[in-house]
């Protein structure tokens, strides 16, 4: 029985931006969207498009960013885009990459590297679309990036719990009551670690934050250049869903990192690299801030009492003190093999 292999196509050569002065002025995600004031999900779309450049197609799964980006006869995208179904970010990216290859082989379009990027929210990526993303990451022959923007709720349908919603959070599906104060008892799903551990042939998996825009763009450029399917998970503070003053969006992104709640790392060809404050925390150069500084700036945690904050802190401490890889791989260090 013969086996047919798909020829691996070259990617664009997207080198890292060496400082903000090297970032191009051109914008490929501009005015015309309807996101909330200080929406960090809109910010990552802007950074993603700028990092990728004009020879890019964007595939948007249904979610708050799809609805905000496709007003009638209006779009902020300066590159070709396509709407896909809620759970189909992975399959649409793979299908688009395969379709381009066929069109190029037939001479219908110019044979050149084209960036294929599919974005999805935590509902469409961490929950409903997890199977399609997983299947896509097992196909090494197609170049594409799946970017999960995470506002920790189903933001398009009135802020319901998702698989990445933090423990104890107040949402429209977990409103605190007089009898039960904590209605949501699940810990946040560790999606990037799930992708890197479960897909060993995937060349690039990483986490980013829009509070560090230059680093985020360079991670995206690396993911698009390395070849094969890649995955990035971005935390995006949401003023509406998290109930905070929009002026705090940037600060909350920093606090998520500085408290150790949101570790920043990348895995390139199987090699783990921590970066930013996360690296400093791991090496003992920066002391993690108390989680209360992050939690108490958000109305979604207003019902927390001291014991809830202490429990949340204990879980984050466990991530950094007992996990096999601090903040990333949730296996106990003292396990005997």
N, C-alpha and C positions, 0 to 999 in steps of 0.2 A: 504494500500500500504506500503510495507516494504522499508526501506532505508538501503543501504549497505555503511558502512564506511570503508575506507582504514586504516589499522593499521599504526600508525605513527612509523617510524623506528628511532632508535637512531642515533645520529651524532657522529663524532669523537670528542674526548675531546681535543680541541686545546687551551691550556692556553696561555695567553699573554706572549710575550717575555719580561723578566724583564731586559732590557738593551741590547745593541748591542752584548755584549759578550755572551749572551745566544742564539743568532741567530745561527742555525746550518750552518756548512760549505757547506753542500750538495747543489748543484744547479740543478734545474729541468727545467731551461730555460737557455741555454748556447750559445756557438758560433754556427754559421750556418745561422743566419738570415741576412737580407739585409736592415736593417733599416738605416736611415740617421744618421750621426754623432750627438750625444747628443739627440737622440730620446727619449723623456720621455714616449712615449707609450710603447717602448721596455722595459723601466725601470719598468713600472707597471706590465708588463708580468713577468719579473724576480722576482719582489717582491711577486706577486700573487702566483706564483708557489712555491717559497721558503716558503711562509706562509702556503700553503696548504699541502705540503709534497707529498710523493710518491704515496699514495693511492688516486689518483685524476685522473679524466678525464677532459680534456679541450675541449670545443666546440667553435670554432672560426667562427663567422659570416664574410662573405665577407667584406673586407675593407682593408685599408693600412696595418694593422697588419697581416691579413691573407696572403696577397700577399708577404709580407716581410718574413713570417715565413714558407713558403712552396716552396722553390726552388726545382727544380727537383732532386730527390734522396737526399735531404738534409733538415733537420729540426732542430731547436734549442730545441725542446721539449724533455725533459727527462721523460715525462709522456705520456700516451695515449692521442691522440687528434683527433678531427674530424672537417672537414670543413663543415659549414652549409651555407645556403643561406642568402642573405643580410638582410632580415627582420625577420629571424627565430631564433634569439638567445633564446627568451623565449620558443617557442614551442620545439626547439631541446633539451633544458635543461630539460623541463618537460618530454619529450619523453624518454630521456636517463635515468632519475631517475626512471620512471615507468618501463622501460625495465630491469634495474638492479634488481628491486624488483621482477619482474616475474621470472627472471633467478635464483635468490636466492631461491625463494619459490619452484621452480621446482628442486632445487639441482644441477643445471647446473654450478653454481659458488658458491664460499664460501659466506656464509651469514655474511657480515661485513659492517661497515659504509664506504662508498666511497664518496669522495667529487666530486660533479658535478658542474663545473663552466662553464658558457657560457659568452664569452666576445663579445662586439660589439662596433663599433665606434658610433659617434653621428649621422651619417647618418643612420646607421643600427639600432640604438637604440632609439635615441630621435625622429627620423622621421619615417622611414619605418617600424621599428620593434616595435613601441610603442604599437600597439594593442596586439601583441603576448606576450610581456612582461607583460602588464596589465592582460591579461587572466591568465598567469602563476602565478602571485602574488596572485590570488584569490584561488589557490589550496593549502590549508594548510598542506596537507598530504605528500608532497614530499620535501625532503631536497635538496636545490640547491642555488647557488649564480649566479646572473647576474651582471656582472661588465661592466659598460659603460665607455670606455676610450674616452675622449673628447678632440680632437685637434681643435675643433670649425670650421670644414670644411669637405667636402668630399675629404679627402686627397688622396684617391686611384685614383681619376679620374681628377686630376689637380686643386685641391683647389677651389671647388665651395662652395657657401653658404649652410649652414645647419641650422636646427632649433636652434642650440646653437651658431651660429656665432654672435659676438658682434655687436652692433649698429655701422653703419658707416664704417665697415671694408672693405678694398680693397681685393677682391677675383677675380678670373677669370670671375665671373658672376656679379661683382659689381665694375668694374673699374671706378675710378673717371674721369669725363670728364670736358671739358671747360664750358659747360652749367650747368651741375649738378655735384657738388663736392661729395655730399653724395648720394650714390645709394642704400644703404641698410638701411632701416628705421625701422627694427624690433628689439626689445630688446631680449636678450638671453632667451631661453626657460628654465624655472625653473623645471628641470626634477625630481630631488630628492624630492622636495616638492610636486610635482604632484603625485609621487608614494606614499608618506606617507599619504597624505590627501585622496587619492582616494582608498587606500587599507588598511583599519583599522585593518585587521587581519594579515597583514604582520608584522612579529616580529622584523625585522631589516631593516632600511634604513639609509644610511650614505653618506657623501661626504669625499673625501680624496685628498691629493696632494702628488706627488712623491718627493716633496722637503722635506717632513717629512716621510722618509721611514719606520722607526720603528713603528710610529703611524699607517701608512697605512697598514703594515703587521698585526698589532694587530687588526685593524678594520676588516680586511679580515678574520682572525682567529675567531673573534667573530661572524661574519656573517655566517660562515660555521658551527659553533657549536651550534647556538641557536635553530635550527630546523625550518623546513618549507622553503618556497622560500624567498630569501632576495635580496636586491638591493644596489649596491654601485656605485656612480658617481665620477669619477676621472678626474680632469683637467690636461691635458698634453700639455705643451708648445711644439710647433712644429717649429723647425728652418726653414724648407722650407716654410711651409704655413704662418708662422707669420713673416718671413723675419728678422731674427736676427742672430747674431754671435752665433754659437752653444755653446760657452763658457758661455752664459747667461741663458741656460735652467733652471738650478737650481734656479738662482736668480729671474727669471720671475715667477716661481712657488711661491716663497716666496712673491714677490710683489703683486701677485694676491690676496693672503690672507691678506697681511698687508695693502693694500689699501681698503679692504672690498669688492672687486669685487667677490671674491670666498670664501664664508663663510664655515668653517669647523664645521660639526656637525654630530651627530648620533641620531637616534630615536630607542631606544631599548624597546620593549614591550610597546610602547606608550609614553615613557618618553624621552623628548628631552634633549640632552646634547651638549652644545657648548664646543669646546676644542681648545687648542693652542692659537694663537694670536686672533682668533675669540672670544673666551671667554673673553680675556683681553679687547678687543674692547668693547664688550657688557657691561662689568662691569666698563668701564671708566679707566682701568689701562693702556691702550695703545691707543694713538691717531692715528687714521687712517692716512696713508700716502696719499698725493695727487695722484689722478689717473694719472696725467701727468708723474710721475716717472715710471709708468708701460707702458703707451701708447707710450711714445716717445722713448722707447728702441726697438720698433718693426716697421719694414718697412711697415707693412700693415696699419699703421696709419699715414704715412708720409704726407698724404694730409690734415690732420687735421689742422685747424686754431684755434685761441684762443677760438672762440665761440663754436666750436665743443668739445673742451676739457672741457669747462665750462658746456656744456649740459651733457656730460658724467658724470662729477662730480656731477651734480645736481641729476641725476638718482640714482647714488650710495648713495648719501646723503639721498635721499628719502627712499631707502631700509632700512637704519639704523635709521632714525628719525621718519618715519611715518608708517612703516609696523607694523602689529599686533605683529609678532615675527620678530625682526630685522634681515634683510638679508635672511629670510626664507619664511614667509607667507605674501604675498602681499595684505593684507587687511588693511584698514586705522584704526588707533588706535581710532580715534574719532567717529567711526560709532555708531549710536544709535540703540539699539535692541528693 
